[in-house]
Amino acid sequence: MNSKEELRRLIDHMDDRWVDDVADYVRWLQQDTDVLTPDEWQRVQHGERELAQGERIPLKDWRRQHDV
C-alpha cells in the first residue's frame, strides 16, 4: 500500500471530530507560501506571550485537556 492509499484508509476510519482539523492541515500543506493568516499570527503572538510569562504545560497534560 502506498502513502496515498494509506492516507485514504486512515481518513475513511477517522473519528469525525478530527476531520475538519485534518482538512485544514492538508489545505495548509498545499499552500504555495508559508504565510500565516491574521488569526494564526495572533495565536503565535499569544503563545509567545505565555512562554515569556513562564506559562507552560507538559505535553501529556495538554493532550489530556484536549482529549488527544
N, C-alpha and C positions, 0 to 999 in steps of 0.2 A: 504494500500500500504506500503510495507516495504522500507527500505532505498535504497536498490539496485534498486528496481523498480523506486523509485523517482529519483534517480541519472540518470538512463537511460532516463526517461522522460525529465528531465532538459537538458541533453545533446542533445536529439533529437530536442529541441526547442531553443538551444543556438545560439546566434549570432556567425557567423563563425569567427569573429575576435578574439574570446576568446578560440577557440578550441585548438590551439597549447599551449596556456598557461595552460589550464586545463590538457591537456595530460602530459605536463612537470611536473605539480604538482602531478598528480597521479603516474607518474613514480618515483618521489622523495619519495612519501609516501611508495612505495613498496620496497625501498632500505633497505638492511639489517642493514646498519650502517648509522649514521648521519655524513657523511664526506662531506665537501664542495669541489666542483670542484675548480680548479685553478681560473676559471672565477668568480665563486661565492665568493671565498675568496677575490679576487681583488675588487669586488663590496662592500663587507663588509668593507674592509680597506678604500675604497673611502668614504663610508658613515661615518665611524668613524672620518676621517679627516675633513669632512664637519661639523660634530657635534662639534668637538674640536675647529673649527674656528668660531663657532657660527652660522653656516648656518642652518637655519631651515625654514620649511614652514608648515603652518597649513594643516591638512589632507584634509579639504574641498577644499583648493586651489590646492593641489596635485591631488586630484580626478578630479577637473575641467580641469587641464592641461593634464591629461592622459585620459580624457573622460571616467571616471569610475563612 
